[in-house]
Amino acid sequence: MLFILGLGELAKRYNAVIHLGLVTLDIPLLESDRNYIPRTVCFDATLTEIYVPLSPIPEHKQLKRYSEKMSFATSTWEGICARYPPGWIEGVGSAAVQFFGFILPGLGFLAFDILKPASFASRKIQQPCKQPSKQQMLSCLGLVFGNQLFLIASHFFLLRISNYELTPFRMDSQLPSILEVVINCAVGAILRDVVFYYVHRLMHTKILYRRIHRIHHEFRAPIALAAIYSHTIDHVLVNAMPIYISMAVQRVHFLTLMLFASVAVFDAAVSHSGYSLFRLPSVENHDIHHEKGNINFGILGVMDWLHGTHAIQYNLL
């Protein structure tokens, strides 16, 4: 009887649960233990044997912060999806990608080219005598910004036809998984390279080069903003369409498109910058394309290798 009363006192004091001869105690934690997961200790009815003592496990603060950030990102995205129609989100998001992913980096490279050309001359791929003058660099701004504004305006016009309700991309309130994003971007990179190669190669046919693509090659030694220094038709078909199609055919989540497009347009700025940054082969190869004109039409180099249009890049050592 005293033993049963003793168990009752234990249960009352430590919030214990008594069932079928088993006592489970939730041991109160000391102030110094508050960063540990609560411990559960089990005894048999005679209180003589411990069954499963659990070792304290440290709480991972980084994991907690990551969870909080993901929760904030999810709630923010859910709010955007609930407040705005899909087409409007696509239009504004695409414009933001072009501005932050291309225009700002392009202006940054332009500042280096104009204000401190001698300081970074050693990083230029082509010789100083082949570099465009400051006047040539500044003169490209009108066409560059005109192409961007045309692309954004025409995009909004097409979205407006459906009252901003139709879009080829998923606007789920749930964020895509990391695995989904990786697979979509990998497939998108391959598809983009295929589309870009054939459209770009087509632009180098005699009639289209003379009437359209020749403008883009006025910069034999390119600068970052020269990536979209081109005929408007050239800009839409060669620059924008491969990115859009490679993602639309997969019907990816719109945030995946945002990530993929951001990397793509930033890569376009870097590839046309004329700087040998981190000795990236893609930069070297495209710079050779501008210098020679009839080689290195693709992005990844795979299509050029398959079609025999790949040229060995400059010495990367």
PAVEX-783984 format. One line per 10 residues: number of its first residue (from 1); their letters; for each residue x, y, z of C-alpha. Coordinates in pm, 1 decimal. Layout:
# residues N
NUM = a = X/Y/Z; ... .
# end
This chain:
# residues 317
1 = mlfilglgel = 0.0/0.0/0.0; 281.1/236.7/93.3; 451.3/148.1/-236.0; 139.1/243.7/-434.0; 108.5/571.0/-238.0; 475.5/636.3/-312.8; 412.4/593.2/-683.2; 119.5/830.2/-656.2; 342.5/1097.4/-502.8; 597.9/1045.1/-780.1 .
11 = akrynavihl = 325.7/1078.5/-1039.5; 198.8/1401.0/-883.4; 544.1/1552.6/-841.2; 696.5/1466.6/-1180.4; 385.4/1443.8/-1401.1; 444.0/1067.8/-1424.1; 212.9/829.5/-1607.5; 151.3/486.2/-1448.2; 14.0/208.6/-1665.5; 49.7/-171.5/-1668.9 .
21 = glvtldipll = 327.5/-168.4/-1415.7; 533.4/90.4/-1603.4; 622.1/432.3/-1469.0; 719.8/706.4/-1715.4; 873.6/1019.8/-1565.5; 916.7/1352.3/-1741.2; 1218.6/1487.5/-1554.2; 1210.4/1866.9/-1507.3; 1509.1/2036.0/-1669.5; 1750.5/2268.8/-1499.2 .
31 = esdrnyiprt = 1804.4/2621.1/-1632.3; 2132.7/2505.9/-1788.1; 1950.7/2227.9/-1975.4; 1697.4/2445.5/-2158.1; 1878.2/2402.3/-2491.3; 1822.0/2027.3/-2476.6; 1525.9/1814.6/-2576.5; 1322.0/1698.7/-2268.0; 1428.6/1358.9/-2136.6; 1192.9/1070.5/-2067.6 .
41 = vcfdatltei = 1305.7/801.1/-1822.4; 1121.3/470.8/-1777.5; 1130.5/240.9/-1472.6; 961.4/-85.7/-1404.6; 708.7/-105.7/-1119.2; 980.7/-195.3/-866.7; 1181.8/114.6/-961.3; 1491.4/-102.0/-994.5; 1565.4/-93.6/-1368.1; 1594.3/186.0/-1622.9 .
51 = yvplspipeh = 1460.9/89.6/-1965.4; 1531.2/371.3/-2211.9; 1720.5/671.8/-2084.2; 1742.9/925.7/-2367.9; 2064.7/1123.7/-2402.5; 2020.0/1498.5/-2432.9; 2032.6/1614.2/-2796.5; 2148.8/1970.0/-2866.8; 1904.8/2190.2/-3053.7; 2051.3/2305.4/-3387.2 .
61 = kqlkrysekm = 2013.6/2680.8/-3399.1; 2102.2/2696.4/-3770.4; 1823.8/2450.1/-3849.4; 1580.9/2654.7/-3644.9; 1676.5/2976.3/-3824.9; 1643.5/2801.9/-4161.8; 1297.5/2678.8/-4064.4; 1194.0/3028.8/-3960.8; 1319.2/3177.9/-4288.4; 1139.0/2913.2/-4493.4 .
71 = sfatstwegi = 821.1/2977.9/-4297.3; 850.8/3350.8/-4369.3; 920.8/3285.9/-4738.6; 623.1/3050.8/-4764.5; 383.2/3291.9/-4595.1; 509.1/3581.6/-4810.2; 466.0/3383.2/-5132.3; 119.3/3265.1/-5024.0; 21.5/3626.8/-4963.5; 140.5/3731.0/-5310.4 .
81 = caryppgwie = -49.1/3444.7/-5477.2; -366.4/3531.8/-5287.7; -347.7/3902.9/-5367.7; -238.1/3918.2/-5734.6; -341.9/3727.4/-6051.4; -87.9/3481.9/-6199.5; -11.8/3687.0/-6510.6; 61.0/3998.3/-6308.7; 305.4/3805.6/-6090.2; 477.1/3668.8/-6401.0 .
91 = gvgsaavqff = 510.8/4012.1/-6561.4; 641.9/4192.9/-6254.5; 871.6/3905.0/-6158.4; 1021.1/3882.7/-6506.8; 1082.8/4258.3/-6516.7; 1253.0/4240.7/-6176.5; 1480.0/3960.1/-6298.0; 1587.5/4160.9/-6601.6; 1661.3/4468.4/-6392.9; 1841.3/4309.6/-6097.7 .
101 = gfilpglgfl = 1993.8/4016.0/-6286.7; 2117.4/4200.4/-6594.9; 2086.5/4580.5/-6594.1; 2249.5/4641.7/-6255.8; 2543.5/4402.4/-6313.9; 2581.4/4541.6/-6665.9; 2601.1/4897.4/-6535.3; 2855.8/4780.0/-6278.0; 3080.9/4638.0/-6549.9; 3030.7/4956.6/-6753.0 .
111 = afdilkpasf = 3151.1/5163.9/-6458.3; 3471.9/4957.1/-6445.8; 3518.6/4994.7/-6821.8; 3476.4/5372.8/-6821.7; 3606.6/5491.8/-6485.1; 3895.3/5251.8/-6420.2; 3988.1/5084.3/-6749.6; 4360.8/5064.8/-6672.3; 4305.1/4900.7/-6333.1; 4127.9/4601.9/-6486.5 .
121 = asrkiqqpck = 4299.5/4591.0/-6825.5; 4496.5/4281.2/-6725.6; 4169.8/4090.4/-6678.7; 4045.2/4168.9/-7029.7; 4050.6/3874.8/-7270.7; 4122.9/4072.2/-7586.9; 4402.5/4322.4/-7638.0; 4354.6/4688.3/-7529.3; 4377.2/4804.2/-7891.1; 4062.3/4604.6/-7971.7 .
131 = qpskqqmlsc = 3852.1/4743.3/-7685.2; 3563.9/4981.4/-7768.4; 3599.5/5349.9/-7685.3; 3404.0/5519.4/-7407.4; 3183.0/5684.7/-7668.2; 3099.7/5347.1/-7823.2; 3017.3/5202.8/-7481.5; 2783.4/5488.5/-7391.5; 2621.0/5490.2/-7733.9; 2489.2/5137.8/-7680.4 .
141 = lglvfgnqlf = 2272.4/5239.8/-7383.9; 1982.1/5367.8/-7593.3; 1933.6/5042.5/-7783.2; 1995.1/4831.2/-7471.1; 1730.4/5006.0/-7261.7; 1497.1/5023.4/-7561.6; 1515.2/4645.9/-7605.7; 1448.9/4586.6/-7237.4; 1149.4/4819.6/-7231.6; 1007.9/4663.2/-7548.5 .
151 = liashffllr = 1041.9/4312.2/-7406.1; 874.9/4406.7/-7077.9; 593.9/4601.6/-7247.9; 519.9/4327.9/-7503.3; 523.0/4066.8/-7227.4; 266.3/4262.7/-7027.0; 57.6/4315.7/-7341.8; 36.1/3941.4/-7406.5; -48.5/3873.1/-7042.3; -315.5/4146.2/-7048.4 .
161 = isnyeltpfr = -501.6/3966.9/-7328.9; -598.5/3693.7/-7081.1; -662.6/3951.3/-6808.1; -346.2/3823.7/-6635.1; -511.3/3488.9/-6564.1; -316.4/3260.0/-6800.5; 47.2/3162.6/-6757.9; 242.8/2851.6/-6859.7; 404.7/2838.6/-6516.0; 270.7/2696.9/-6191.2 .
171 = mdsqlpsile = 172.7/2954.5/-5932.7; 121.4/2708.6/-5645.1; 125.6/2867.0/-5303.4; 347.9/2577.7/-5192.3; 717.9/2632.7/-5260.6; 891.8/2381.0/-5490.9; 1125.7/2127.9/-5332.7; 1501.0/2161.4/-5374.7; 1512.1/1839.3/-5578.5; 1241.4/1967.7/-5813.1 .
181 = vvincavgai = 1427.4/2295.5/-5864.4; 1756.3/2117.0/-5937.7; 1598.2/1879.7/-6191.9; 1401.4/2157.6/-6365.6; 1707.6/2380.9/-6391.6; 1928.9/2099.2/-6521.4; 1677.2/2004.6/-6790.4; 1619.4/2372.7/-6864.3; 1990.8/2435.9/-6915.8; 2007.4/2158.7/-7176.7 .
191 = lrdvvfyyvh = 1690.4/2270.3/-7356.2; 1801.8/2631.9/-7355.0; 2137.1/2540.0/-7505.8; 1966.2/2345.4/-7785.7; 1718.3/2623.7/-7871.9; 1980.7/2897.2/-7838.5; 2229.3/2715.7/-8060.2; 1994.6/2661.3/-8353.9; 1835.0/3007.0/-8340.2; 2176.2/3170.5/-8303.0 .
201 = rlmhtkilyr = 2317.9/2961.5/-8587.1; 2019.9/3063.5/-8801.0; 2096.3/3428.5/-8730.1; 2440.9/3374.5/-8879.7; 2300.8/3280.5/-9219.6; 2386.8/3543.0/-9479.2; 2047.6/3709.8/-9511.8; 1960.6/3720.8/-9140.3; 2307.9/3823.2/-9035.2; 2314.9/4115.2/-9274.7 .
211 = rihrihhefr = 1965.7/4239.7/-9185.4; 1940.4/4153.0/-8815.0; 2230.7/3991.6/-8629.5; 2506.7/4215.8/-8763.9; 2413.5/4484.2/-8508.8; 2502.3/4256.7/-8218.4; 2847.4/4193.0/-8364.1; 2939.2/4559.3/-8391.6; 3119.0/4496.6/-8062.2; 3406.8/4272.6/-8169.5 .
221 = apialaaiys = 3535.8/4300.2/-7813.2; 3207.6/4290.9/-7618.5; 3101.6/4462.0/-7297.2; 2841.5/4330.3/-7052.0; 2548.7/4542.2/-7171.6; 2626.4/4443.8/-7531.4; 2457.7/4110.3/-7457.0; 2130.9/4275.7/-7561.3; 2278.7/4534.6/-7795.0; 2098.8/4389.4/-8093.6 .
231 = htidhvlvna = 1805.8/4418.7/-8329.4; 1480.2/4387.2/-8133.8; 1385.9/4069.2/-8322.3; 1728.9/3930.6/-8238.2; 1679.7/4014.0/-7870.6; 1343.7/3837.2/-7853.0; 1440.7/3525.3/-8049.4; 1798.8/3470.0/-7933.2; 1803.2/3608.9/-7579.3; 1451.5/3576.0/-7437.0 .
241 = mpiyismavq = 1286.1/3286.5/-7619.2; 1532.5/3006.5/-7525.0; 1495.6/3087.4/-7153.7; 1116.5/3108.8/-7169.2; 1061.2/2796.5/-7378.6; 1302.5/2577.6/-7179.4; 1103.1/2646.6/-6863.2; 751.3/2667.0/-7009.9; 760.8/2319.9/-7168.4; 834.0/2175.0/-6824.7 .
251 = rvhfltlmlf = 557.6/2383.0/-6663.6; 789.7/2465.4/-6377.0; 699.3/2657.7/-6064.9; 727.8/3030.8/-6129.5; 990.6/3070.9/-5857.7; 1202.3/2811.7/-6037.7; 1173.8/3023.9/-6351.9; 1282.3/3329.6/-6151.9; 1592.8/3150.1/-6027.2; 1680.9/3003.1/-6367.3 .
261 = asvavfdaav = 1625.9/3330.8/-6553.5; 1827.9/3526.8/-6297.0; 2127.4/3298.3/-6344.4; 2082.8/3302.5/-6723.8; 2071.7/3681.4/-6766.1; 2355.2/3732.7/-6518.2; 2559.9/3477.5/-6710.8; 2484.3/3670.7/-7031.0; 2624.8/3987.2/-6873.1; 2937.0/3807.4/-6748.6 .
271 = shsgyslfrl = 2988.9/3623.2/-7079.6; 2983.2/3953.0/-7270.4; 3184.3/4149.5/-7014.2; 3514.4/4077.6/-7185.7; 3671.1/4000.2/-6848.3; 3832.0/3665.9/-6776.3; 3657.2/3617.3/-6444.0; 3767.9/3305.8/-6255.4; 3889.6/3173.0/-6591.7; 3538.6/3058.9/-6684.8 .
281 = psvenhdihh = 3548.8/2875.1/-7021.0; 3202.3/3008.2/-7115.4; 3331.2/3365.9/-7099.0; 3641.3/3287.2/-7302.4; 3445.0/3092.2/-7563.7; 3181.6/3358.3/-7624.3; 3444.4/3628.9/-7643.2; 3609.8/3429.3/-7922.1; 3271.3/3410.0/-8096.2; 3254.5/3790.2/-8104.9 .
291 = ekgninfgil = 3610.5/3813.7/-8229.1; 3590.0/3543.0/-8498.2; 3214.6/3535.3/-8569.1; 3163.4/3182.2/-8705.2; 3243.5/2956.8/-8406.9; 3115.1/2890.2/-8053.7; 2744.2/2950.0/-8119.2; 2616.8/2769.3/-7808.9; 2618.4/2830.4/-7434.7; 2741.6/2509.6/-7274.3 .
301 = gvmdwlhgth = 2965.7/2401.9/-7560.5; 2790.2/2066.6/-7605.6; 2601.9/2166.6/-7921.2; 2915.9/2320.9/-8068.7; 3103.6/1999.0/-7999.5; 2830.6/1792.6/-8167.0; 2825.2/2016.0/-8477.0; 3197.6/2078.3/-8501.4; 3173.7/2452.8/-8437.9; 3362.8/2452.4/-8111.1 .
311 = aiqynll = 3693.3/2639.2/-8097.5; 3957.9/2585.5/-7833.5; 3940.1/2863.9/-7578.8; 4230.6/3082.2/-7484.8; 4492.6/2940.0/-7252.8; 4318.2/2897.6/-6918.1; 4635.2/2827.6/-6721.1 .
# end
